[in-house]
Amino acid sequence: MEQLSEQIFQQLMVLMVLIVHSFAIIGVHNLFEDKHIFGKIGDWMESNLPLWISKPLFLCPPCMASIWGLPMAYLIYIEQPMPYLWMAIYVLALSGINKLITSLINL
């Protein structure tokens, strides 16, 4: 029973980290919008970088999970069996949460 409660606790912690991470990515996305602190840099990068680079860096929160999610997934799952599988699952879940949140707030 104690082992089961430990597993549930770990799963809830990962879910909490996913949600916080999602809000952090949306925050980075907002920083690069017009009239925000990095708005001019975002405009320059959007016009000078290819879309396949701009989207995961700052333009598209679901796409941003690929770059911004990997370091956190690495930290969480490196000691797990099959860490790359779990890292991929983390990034996919993060992308889905980002899509859900951006759809709800019309970003």
FENBELGI-V556560 format. One record per pair of residues at least 24 apart in sequence whose ideal C-beta (glycine too) atoms are under 10 Angstrom apart, sorted by the first residue. I is the first residue (numbers start at 1). GAP is how many residues later the second one is. Records with the same first field share a line. If there is no record, write none. Layout:
I->GAP ; GAP
//
This chain:
10->66
13->63
14->59 ; 62 ; 63 ; 72 ; 75 ; 76 ; 79
15->78 ; 82
17->55 ; 56 ; 58 ; 59 ; 73 ; 77
18->47 ; 51 ; 54 ; 55 ; 58 ; 72 ; 75 ; 76 ; 78 ; 79 ; 80
19->75 ; 78 ; 82
20->52
21->44 ; 47 ; 48 ; 51 ; 52 ; 55 ; 69 ; 72 ; 73 ; 76 ; 77
22->39 ; 40 ; 42 ; 43 ; 46 ; 47 ; 71 ; 72 ; 73 ; 74 ; 75 ; 76 ; 77 ; 78 ; 79 ; 80
23->74 ; 75 ; 78
24->40 ; 44 ; 48
25->33 ; 35 ; 36 ; 37 ; 38 ; 39 ; 40 ; 42 ; 43 ; 44 ; 69 ; 70 ; 72 ; 73 ; 76 ; 77
26->35 ; 38 ; 71 ; 72 ; 75 ; 76 ; 79 ; 81
27->34
28->29 ; 30 ; 33 ; 36 ; 40
29->28 ; 29 ; 30 ; 31 ; 32 ; 34 ; 35 ; 39 ; 69 ; 73 ; 78
30->28 ; 31 ; 77
31->27
32->25 ; 26 ; 27
33->25 ; 26 ; 74
60->35 ; 38 ; 39 ; 42 ; 47
61->33 ; 34 ; 36 ; 37 ; 38 ; 40 ; 41 ; 46
62->32 ; 33 ; 34 ; 35 ; 36 ; 37 ; 38 ; 39 ; 40 ; 41
63->32 ; 35 ; 36
64->30 ; 31 ; 34
65->25 ; 26 ; 27 ; 28 ; 29 ; 30 ; 31 ; 32 ; 33 ; 34
66->25 ; 26 ; 28 ; 29
67->24
68->26 ; 30
69->24 ; 25 ; 26 ; 29
70->24
//
